[in-house]
Amino acid sequence: MKTATIPSLRVNPELRHAAESVLQDGETLSSFVIQSLRTGIQYRQMQKEFIARGFASREEARRTGEYFDAKDVLNDLNAMLSNAEAE
């Protein structure tokens, strides 16, 4: 596979120093930037999918007329959390 480039970034010296200060042993600034880019992409994809599920849920509720009270949902979630913590 052929590689491509990401545009060069101009940053202030403080930001560069901050990035360099958190590098792990053997890690380069370039590998840190690449990993940060991957993490940002993954976050945005999950965010986009979450919003899409929310819209789909809204449309399903409108279509069926079936809605759930927020208090009931929170109570159910708290019960699930309590059960998971007890295990």
KOLDREN-940930 format. One record per residue: residue number from 0; residue in one letter; x, y, z of N, C-alpha, C, O in turn. Coordinates in steps of 0.05 Angstrom, whole numbers, plus 5000, padded with zeros to 4 digits. Layout:
<pts>
+------+------+------+------+------+------+------+------+------+------+------+------+------+------+
: resi : resn :  n_u :  n_v :  n_w : ca_u : ca_v : ca_w :  c_u :  c_v :  c_w :  o_u :  o_v :  o_w :
+------+------+------+------+------+------+------+------+------+------+------+------+------+------+
:  NUM :    A :    X :    Y :    Z :    X :    Y :    Z :    X :    Y :    Z :    X :    Y :    Z :
...
+------+------+------+------+------+------+------+------+------+------+------+------+------+------+
</pts>
This chain:
<pts>
+------+------+------+------+------+------+------+------+------+------+------+------+------+------+
: resi : resn :  n_u :  n_v :  n_w : ca_u : ca_v : ca_w :  c_u :  c_v :  c_w :  o_u :  o_v :  o_w :
+------+------+------+------+------+------+------+------+------+------+------+------+------+------+
:    0 :    M : 5017 : 4977 : 5000 : 5000 : 5000 : 5000 : 5018 : 5025 : 5000 : 5037 : 5026 : 5015 :
:    1 :    K : 5011 : 5043 : 4983 : 5025 : 5068 : 4982 : 5018 : 5086 : 5005 : 4995 : 5087 : 5014 :
:    2 :    T : 5038 : 5100 : 5016 : 5032 : 5118 : 5039 : 5025 : 5146 : 5029 : 5031 : 5153 : 5006 :
:    3 :    A : 5012 : 5161 : 5046 : 5005 : 5188 : 5040 : 5015 : 5206 : 5063 : 5025 : 5195 : 5083 :
:    4 :    T : 5014 : 5232 : 5059 : 5024 : 5250 : 5080 : 5001 : 5265 : 5092 : 4980 : 5270 : 5080 :
:    5 :    I : 5005 : 5274 : 5117 : 4987 : 5292 : 5131 : 5000 : 5319 : 5129 : 5024 : 5321 : 5131 :
:    6 :    P : 4984 : 5341 : 5125 : 4997 : 5367 : 5123 : 5014 : 5374 : 5148 : 5007 : 5366 : 5170 :
:    7 :    S : 5036 : 5387 : 5143 : 5053 : 5396 : 5165 : 5037 : 5415 : 5183 : 5019 : 5429 : 5175 :
:    8 :    L : 5044 : 5413 : 5209 : 5030 : 5430 : 5229 : 5049 : 5450 : 5241 : 5071 : 5443 : 5249 :
:    9 :    R : 5040 : 5475 : 5242 : 5055 : 5495 : 5256 : 5043 : 5498 : 5283 : 5019 : 5504 : 5285 :
:   10 :    V : 5058 : 5494 : 5304 : 5048 : 5497 : 5331 : 5067 : 5515 : 5347 : 5090 : 5519 : 5340 :
:   11 :    N : 5056 : 5526 : 5369 : 5073 : 5543 : 5385 : 5093 : 5525 : 5401 : 5087 : 5502 : 5405 :
:   12 :    P : 5115 : 5536 : 5409 : 5135 : 5520 : 5423 : 5125 : 5507 : 5448 : 5134 : 5485 : 5455 :
:   13 :    E : 5106 : 5519 : 5462 : 5095 : 5508 : 5486 : 5080 : 5482 : 5481 : 5083 : 5462 : 5496 :
:   14 :    L : 5065 : 5481 : 5459 : 5050 : 5457 : 5452 : 5069 : 5435 : 5444 : 5066 : 5412 : 5452 :
:   15 :    R : 5090 : 5441 : 5429 : 5110 : 5421 : 5421 : 5124 : 5410 : 5446 : 5127 : 5386 : 5449 :
:   16 :    H : 5131 : 5427 : 5464 : 5145 : 5419 : 5488 : 5126 : 5401 : 5505 : 5135 : 5380 : 5516 :
:   17 :    A : 5101 : 5409 : 5507 : 5082 : 5392 : 5522 : 5079 : 5365 : 5510 : 5078 : 5345 : 5524 :
:   18 :    A : 5078 : 5363 : 5483 : 5076 : 5337 : 5470 : 5101 : 5321 : 5475 : 5099 : 5297 : 5480 :
:   19 :    E : 5124 : 5333 : 5472 : 5149 : 5319 : 5477 : 5152 : 5309 : 5505 : 5164 : 5289 : 5511 :
:   20 :    S : 5141 : 5324 : 5524 : 5144 : 5318 : 5552 : 5128 : 5293 : 5560 : 5133 : 5281 : 5581 :
:   21 :    V : 5109 : 5284 : 5544 : 5093 : 5261 : 5551 : 5100 : 5236 : 5534 : 5087 : 5216 : 5536 :
:   22 :    L : 5121 : 5238 : 5518 : 5129 : 5216 : 5501 : 5139 : 5193 : 5519 : 5153 : 5198 : 5539 :
:   23 :    Q : 5132 : 5169 : 5512 : 5141 : 5145 : 5526 : 5168 : 5137 : 5515 : 5176 : 5145 : 5493 :
:   24 :    D : 5182 : 5119 : 5530 : 5208 : 5110 : 5520 : 5206 : 5098 : 5492 : 5189 : 5081 : 5487 :
:   25 :    G : 5224 : 5107 : 5475 : 5224 : 5098 : 5447 : 5203 : 5109 : 5429 : 5203 : 5104 : 5405 :
:   26 :    E : 5186 : 5126 : 5439 : 5164 : 5138 : 5423 : 5174 : 5163 : 5410 : 5188 : 5180 : 5423 :
:   27 :    T : 5168 : 5167 : 5385 : 5175 : 5192 : 5371 : 5151 : 5211 : 5371 : 5128 : 5203 : 5375 :
:   28 :    L : 5158 : 5236 : 5366 : 5136 : 5255 : 5363 : 5118 : 5248 : 5340 : 5093 : 5251 : 5342 :
:   29 :    S : 5129 : 5238 : 5319 : 5112 : 5229 : 5296 : 5094 : 5207 : 5303 : 5070 : 5207 : 5296 :
:   30 :    S : 5104 : 5186 : 5317 : 5086 : 5164 : 5325 : 5065 : 5173 : 5345 : 5043 : 5163 : 5344 :
:   31 :    F : 5072 : 5192 : 5362 : 5052 : 5203 : 5380 : 5030 : 5218 : 5365 : 5006 : 5214 : 5371 :
:   32 :    V : 5037 : 5233 : 5345 : 5017 : 5248 : 5329 : 5000 : 5228 : 5314 : 4976 : 5232 : 5312 :
:   33 :    I : 5012 : 5208 : 5302 : 4996 : 5188 : 5288 : 4976 : 5174 : 5306 : 4953 : 5170 : 5299 :
:   34 :    Q : 4986 : 5166 : 5330 : 4968 : 5153 : 5349 : 4945 : 5172 : 5358 : 4922 : 5163 : 5361 :
:   35 :    S : 4952 : 5197 : 5362 : 4932 : 5216 : 5370 : 4911 : 5220 : 5348 : 4887 : 5223 : 5353 :
:   36 :    L : 4920 : 5220 : 5323 : 4902 : 5222 : 5300 : 4884 : 5198 : 5299 : 4860 : 5201 : 5294 :
:   37 :    R : 4895 : 5174 : 5302 : 4878 : 5150 : 5302 : 4857 : 5151 : 5324 : 4834 : 5144 : 5320 :
:   38 :    T : 4866 : 5159 : 5348 : 4848 : 5161 : 5371 : 4825 : 5181 : 5365 : 4802 : 5176 : 5372 :
:   39 :    G : 4833 : 5204 : 5354 : 4813 : 5224 : 5347 : 4793 : 5214 : 5327 : 4769 : 5220 : 5329 :
:   40 :    I : 4802 : 5200 : 5307 : 4785 : 5189 : 5286 : 4766 : 5169 : 5299 : 4742 : 5169 : 5293 :
:   41 :    Q : 4776 : 5151 : 5315 : 4760 : 5131 : 5328 : 4738 : 5144 : 5346 : 4715 : 5135 : 5346 :
:   42 :    Y : 4746 : 5164 : 5360 : 4727 : 5179 : 5377 : 4705 : 5191 : 5360 : 4681 : 5189 : 5367 :
:   43 :    R : 4712 : 5204 : 5339 : 4692 : 5217 : 5322 : 4674 : 5197 : 5309 : 4650 : 5202 : 5306 :
:   44 :    Q : 4685 : 5173 : 5301 : 4668 : 5153 : 5289 : 4647 : 5142 : 5310 : 4624 : 5139 : 5304 :
:   45 :    M : 4657 : 5137 : 5334 : 4638 : 5128 : 5355 : 4617 : 5149 : 5362 : 4594 : 5143 : 5366 :
:   46 :    Q : 4626 : 5174 : 5362 : 4607 : 5196 : 5367 : 4586 : 5197 : 5345 : 4562 : 5200 : 5351 :
:   47 :    K : 4594 : 5195 : 5320 : 4576 : 5196 : 5298 : 4556 : 5172 : 5299 : 4532 : 5176 : 5294 :
:   48 :    E : 4566 : 5148 : 5306 : 4548 : 5125 : 5308 : 4529 : 5128 : 5332 : 4506 : 5120 : 5329 :
:   49 :    F : 4538 : 5140 : 5354 : 4521 : 5144 : 5377 : 4498 : 5163 : 5370 : 4475 : 5158 : 5377 :
:   50 :    I : 4504 : 5184 : 5356 : 4484 : 5204 : 5348 : 4464 : 5191 : 5328 : 4440 : 5195 : 5330 :
:   51 :    A : 4475 : 5175 : 5310 : 4457 : 5161 : 5291 : 4438 : 5142 : 5305 : 4414 : 5140 : 5298 :
:   52 :    R : 4448 : 5127 : 5326 : 4430 : 5110 : 5341 : 4409 : 5126 : 5356 : 4386 : 5117 : 5358 :
:   53 :    G : 4417 : 5149 : 5366 : 4398 : 5166 : 5380 : 4376 : 5176 : 5362 : 4353 : 5175 : 5369 :
:   54 :    F : 4383 : 5184 : 5338 : 4363 : 5193 : 5318 : 4345 : 5170 : 5310 : 4321 : 5173 : 5307 :
:   55 :    A : 4357 : 5146 : 5306 : 4341 : 5123 : 5299 : 4321 : 5116 : 5321 : 4298 : 5109 : 5316 :
:   56 :    S : 4331 : 5118 : 5346 : 4314 : 5112 : 5369 : 4291 : 5132 : 5370 : 4268 : 5125 : 5376 :
:   57 :    R : 4297 : 5157 : 5365 : 4277 : 5178 : 5366 : 4255 : 5172 : 5345 : 4231 : 5174 : 5350 :
:   58 :    E : 4264 : 5165 : 5321 : 4245 : 5160 : 5299 : 4228 : 5135 : 5306 : 4205 : 5135 : 5299 :
:   59 :    E : 4240 : 5115 : 5318 : 4225 : 5091 : 5326 : 4204 : 5098 : 5347 : 4182 : 5088 : 5345 :
:   60 :    A : 4212 : 5115 : 5366 : 4192 : 5123 : 5386 : 4169 : 5139 : 5374 : 4146 : 5136 : 5381 :
:   61 :    R : 4176 : 5157 : 5355 : 4155 : 5172 : 5341 : 4137 : 5153 : 5325 : 4112 : 5157 : 5325 :
:   62 :    R : 4149 : 5134 : 5312 : 4133 : 5115 : 5296 : 4115 : 5098 : 5313 : 4091 : 5094 : 5305 :
:   63 :    T : 4125 : 5088 : 5335 : 4109 : 5069 : 5351 : 4093 : 5083 : 5373 : 4074 : 5072 : 5384 :
:   64 :    G : 4101 : 5108 : 5380 : 4088 : 5121 : 5402 : 4097 : 5111 : 5429 : 4086 : 5119 : 5450 :
:   65 :    E : 4117 : 5094 : 5430 : 4127 : 5082 : 5455 : 4151 : 5098 : 5465 : 4172 : 5099 : 5453 :
:   66 :    Y : 4147 : 5111 : 5488 : 4168 : 5127 : 5501 : 4173 : 5116 : 5529 : 4156 : 5102 : 5540 :
:   67 :    F : 4196 : 5121 : 5539 : 4204 : 5112 : 5566 : 4210 : 5135 : 5583 : 4224 : 5154 : 5574 :
:   68 :    D : 4201 : 5135 : 5608 : 4207 : 5156 : 5627 : 4236 : 5155 : 5635 : 4247 : 5134 : 5641 :
:   69 :    A : 4249 : 5178 : 5636 : 4277 : 5180 : 5642 : 4284 : 5168 : 5669 : 4304 : 5155 : 5673 :
:   70 :    K : 4266 : 5173 : 5689 : 4271 : 5162 : 5715 : 4271 : 5132 : 5715 : 4288 : 5120 : 5728 :
:   71 :    D : 4254 : 5119 : 5700 : 4253 : 5090 : 5698 : 4279 : 5080 : 5685 : 4290 : 5060 : 5694 :
:   72 :    V : 4287 : 5093 : 5664 : 4312 : 5084 : 5650 : 4336 : 5087 : 5669 : 4352 : 5069 : 5670 :
:   73 :    L : 4338 : 5110 : 5683 : 4360 : 5113 : 5702 : 4359 : 5093 : 5724 : 4380 : 5083 : 5732 :
:   74 :    N : 4336 : 5087 : 5734 : 4334 : 5066 : 5755 : 4343 : 5039 : 5745 : 4357 : 5025 : 5759 :
:   75 :    D : 4335 : 5032 : 5721 : 4344 : 5007 : 5709 : 4374 : 5006 : 5705 : 4387 : 4986 : 5711 :
:   76 :    L : 4385 : 5029 : 5695 : 4414 : 5030 : 5692 : 4429 : 5028 : 5718 : 4450 : 5014 : 5720 :
:   77 :    N : 4419 : 5041 : 5739 : 4431 : 5039 : 5765 : 4430 : 5011 : 5776 : 4449 : 5002 : 5789 :
:   78 :    A : 4408 : 4997 : 5771 : 4406 : 4969 : 5780 : 4426 : 4952 : 5765 : 4439 : 4934 : 5777 :
:   79 :    M : 4429 : 4956 : 5739 : 4448 : 4941 : 5724 : 4477 : 4946 : 5734 : 4493 : 4927 : 5736 :
:   80 :    L : 4483 : 4971 : 5740 : 4509 : 4978 : 5750 : 4514 : 4965 : 5778 : 4536 : 4954 : 5782 :
:   81 :    S : 4494 : 4966 : 5795 : 4497 : 4953 : 5821 : 4502 : 4923 : 5819 : 4518 : 4912 : 5833 :
:   82 :    N : 4487 : 4911 : 5801 : 4491 : 4882 : 5796 : 4519 : 4875 : 5786 : 4531 : 4856 : 5794 :
:   83 :    A : 4528 : 4892 : 5768 : 4555 : 4887 : 5756 : 4577 : 4891 : 5777 : 4596 : 4877 : 5777 :
:   84 :    E : 4573 : 4911 : 5794 : 4593 : 4916 : 5815 : 4593 : 4894 : 5836 : 4613 : 4889 : 5848 :
:   85 :    A : 4569 : 4882 : 5841 : 4567 : 4860 : 5860 : 4580 : 4834 : 5851 : 4587 : 4818 : 5867 :
:   86 :    E : 4583 : 4831 : 5825 : 4594 : 4806 : 5814 : 4624 : 4805 : 5816 : 4636 : 4786 : 5808 :
+------+------+------+------+------+------+------+------+------+------+------+------+------+------+
</pts>
